[in-house]
Amino acid sequence: IAETEKYAHVTFFFNGGVEEPNKGEDRILIKSPKVATYDLQPEMSAPEVCDKLVGAIESGKYDVIITNFANPDMVGHT
């Protein structure tokens, strides 16, 4: 679960540079906001990421959930 700014970090890079999902792997992408710099919207899409994470946990479907909250990193770079 990640927003577009850091999606590759929990998919492509986490999977060793492989683009295709592994068998049984679900990917949830949430759009990052369109702003000039993220200090203008420091929460980015964290509330939506959190909602998806809570839903995934409550579903009981997953043994492992990988999530990236992009805003601390992206806002820190502005």
MIDOSE-1310 file (N, C-alpha, C; in nm, 2 decimals, decimal comma, always signed):
residues 78
iaet	+0,09/-0,12/+0,00/+0,00/+0,00/+0,00/+0,09/+0,12/+0,00; +0,07/+0,21/-0,10/+0,15/+0,33/-0,11/+0,09/+0,43/-0,20; +0,14/+0,55/-0,19/+0,09/+0,65/-0,29/+0,19/+0,66/-0,40; +0,16/+0,73/-0,51/+0,24/+0,72/-0,63/+0,38/+0,76/-0,61
ekya	+0,41/+0,86/-0,52/+0,55/+0,91/-0,50/+0,64/+0,80/-0,46; +0,59/+0,70/-0,38/+0,68/+0,60/-0,33/+0,64/+0,46/-0,36; +0,55/+0,45/-0,46/+0,49/+0,32/-0,49/+0,60/+0,22/-0,53; +0,70/+0,26/-0,61/+0,80/+0,17/-0,65/+0,88/+0,11/-0,54
hvtf	+0,89/+0,18/-0,43/+0,97/+0,13/-0,31/+0,91/+0,01/-0,25; +0,78/-0,01/-0,25/+0,71/-0,12/-0,19/+0,67/-0,22/-0,29; +0,70/-0,20/-0,42/+0,67/-0,30/-0,52/+0,80/-0,34/-0,59; +0,84/-0,26/-0,69/+0,96/-0,30/-0,78/+1,08/-0,32/-0,69
ffng	+1,12/-0,22/-0,61/+1,25/-0,24/-0,53/+1,23/-0,34/-0,43; +1,12/-0,35/-0,36/+1,10/-0,45/-0,25/+1,11/-0,59/-0,31; +1,06/-0,61/-0,44/+1,07/-0,74/-0,51/+1,19/-0,76/-0,58; +1,30/-0,69/-0,55/+1,43/-0,72/-0,61/+1,44/-0,67/-0,76
gvee	+1,37/-0,57/-0,79/+1,38/-0,52/-0,93/+1,28/-0,58/-1,03; +1,19/-0,66/-0,98/+1,09/-0,73/-1,06/+0,97/-0,65/-1,06; +0,92/-0,62/-1,19/+0,80/-0,53/-1,20/+0,67/-0,61/-1,17; +0,66/-0,73/-1,21/+0,54/-0,81/-1,20/+0,52/-0,85/-1,05
pnkg	+0,39/-0,84/-1,01/+0,36/-0,88/-0,87/+0,38/-1,03/-0,85; +0,42/-1,07/-0,73/+0,43/-1,22/-0,70/+0,30/-1,28/-0,69; +0,29/-1,41/-0,70/+0,17/-1,48/-0,68/+0,11/-1,45/-0,54; -0,02/-1,41/-0,54/-0,08/-1,38/-0,41/-0,06/-1,24/-0,36
edri	+0,02/-1,16/-0,44/+0,05/-1,02/-0,40/-0,06/-0,93/-0,45; -0,11/-0,85/-0,36/-0,20/-0,74/-0,40/-0,13/-0,61/-0,39; -0,16/-0,52/-0,48/-0,09/-0,39/-0,48/-0,20/-0,28/-0,48; -0,19/-0,19/-0,38/-0,29/-0,08/-0,37/-0,22/+0,05/-0,39
liks	-0,25/+0,12/-0,49/-0,19/+0,25/-0,53/-0,29/+0,36/-0,50; -0,24/+0,47/-0,43/-0,32/+0,58/-0,40/-0,25/+0,70/-0,46; -0,32/+0,79/-0,53/-0,26/+0,90/-0,60/-0,20/+1,00/-0,50; -0,08/+1,05/-0,53/-0,03/+1,16/-0,45/-0,09/+1,29/-0,50
pkva	-0,10/+1,39/-0,41/-0,16/+1,51/-0,46/-0,08/+1,59/-0,56; -0,14/+1,66/-0,64/-0,07/+1,75/-0,74/-0,05/+1,89/-0,68; +0,06/+1,91/-0,62/+0,10/+2,04/-0,57/+0,25/+2,07/-0,61; +0,28/+2,20/-0,61/+0,41/+2,24/-0,65/+0,52/+2,18/-0,56
tydl	+0,50/+2,18/-0,43/+0,59/+2,12/-0,33/+0,50/+2,07/-0,22; +0,55/+1,96/-0,16/+0,47/+1,89/-0,07/+0,45/+1,96/+0,07; +0,53/+2,06/+0,09/+0,51/+2,14/+0,22/+0,38/+2,21/+0,21; +0,32/+2,23/+0,09/+0,20/+2,30/+0,07/+0,08/+2,20/+0,11
qpem	+0,10/+2,07/+0,11/+0,00/+1,98/+0,15/+0,08/+1,86/+0,22; +0,13/+1,89/+0,34/+0,22/+1,79/+0,41/+0,16/+1,66/+0,44; +0,03/+1,65/+0,45/-0,03/+1,52/+0,48/-0,03/+1,43/+0,36; -0,01/+1,49/+0,24/-0,01/+1,42/+0,11/-0,14/+1,33/+0,11
sape	-0,12/+1,20/+0,09/-0,24/+1,11/+0,09/-0,23/+1,02/+0,20; -0,17/+1,06/+0,31/-0,16/+0,97/+0,43/-0,29/+0,92/+0,49; -0,39/+1,01/+0,49/-0,52/+0,96/+0,54/-0,58/+0,84/+0,46; -0,57/+0,85/+0,33/-0,61/+0,75/+0,24/-0,53/+0,62/+0,25
vcdk	-0,40/+0,64/+0,26/-0,31/+0,52/+0,28/-0,35/+0,45/+0,41; -0,37/+0,53/+0,52/-0,41/+0,48/+0,65/-0,54/+0,40/+0,64; -0,64/+0,46/+0,57/-0,77/+0,39/+0,56/-0,75/+0,26/+0,49; -0,67/+0,25/+0,38/-0,65/+0,13/+0,31/-0,58/+0,03/+0,40
lvga	-0,48/+0,07/+0,48/-0,41/-0,01/+0,57/-0,50/-0,07/+0,67; -0,58/+0,01/+0,73/-0,67/-0,04/+0,84/-0,77/-0,14/+0,78; -0,82/-0,11/+0,66/-0,91/-0,21/+0,59/-0,84/-0,34/+0,56; -0,71/-0,34/+0,52/-0,64/-0,46/+0,49/-0,62/-0,54/+0,62
iesg	-0,58/-0,47/+0,73/-0,56/-0,54/+0,85/-0,69/-0,60/+0,90; -0,80/-0,53/+0,90/-0,93/-0,58/+0,94/-0,99/-0,69/+0,86; -0,94/-0,70/+0,73/-0,99/-0,80/+0,64/-0,95/-0,94/+0,69; -0,83/-0,95/+0,75/-0,78/-1,08/+0,80/-0,72/-1,16/+0,68
kydv	-0,72/-1,10/+0,56/-0,67/-1,17/+0,44/-0,52/-1,19/+0,43; -0,45/-1,10/+0,50/-0,30/-1,09/+0,47/-0,22/-1,14/+0,59; -0,11/-1,22/+0,56/-0,01/-1,25/+0,67/+0,09/-1,14/+0,68; +0,11/-1,07/+0,57/+0,21/-0,96/+0,57/+0,15/-0,84/+0,49
iitn	+0,17/-0,72/+0,54/+0,13/-0,60/+0,47/+0,24/-0,50/+0,47; +0,28/-0,46/+0,35/+0,39/-0,36/+0,34/+0,33/-0,23/+0,30; +0,36/-0,13/+0,38/+0,30/+0,00/+0,36/+0,41/+0,11/+0,36; +0,39/+0,21/+0,28/+0,49/+0,32/+0,28/+0,41/+0,45/+0,30
fanp	+0,44/+0,53/+0,40/+0,38/+0,66/+0,42/+0,49/+0,76/+0,36; +0,45/+0,82/+0,25/+0,55/+0,90/+0,17/+0,57/+1,03/+0,24; +0,48/+1,09/+0,31/+0,49/+1,23/+0,35/+0,61/+1,26/+0,44; +0,65/+1,18/+0,53/+0,77/+1,23/+0,61/+0,89/+1,25/+0,52
dmvg	+0,91/+1,16/+0,43/+1,03/+1,17/+0,34/+1,01/+1,28/+0,24; +0,90/+1,29/+0,18/+0,88/+1,39/+0,07/+0,88/+1,53/+0,13; +0,81/+1,55/+0,24/+0,80/+1,69/+0,30/+0,94/+1,72/+0,35; +1,01/+1,63/+0,40/+1,15/+1,65/+0,46/+1,25/+1,70/+0,35
ht	+1,22/+1,67/+0,22/+1,30/+1,71/+0,11/+1,27/+1,85/+0,06; +1,16/+1,91/+0,11/+1,12/+2,04/+0,06/+1,18/+2,15/+0,14
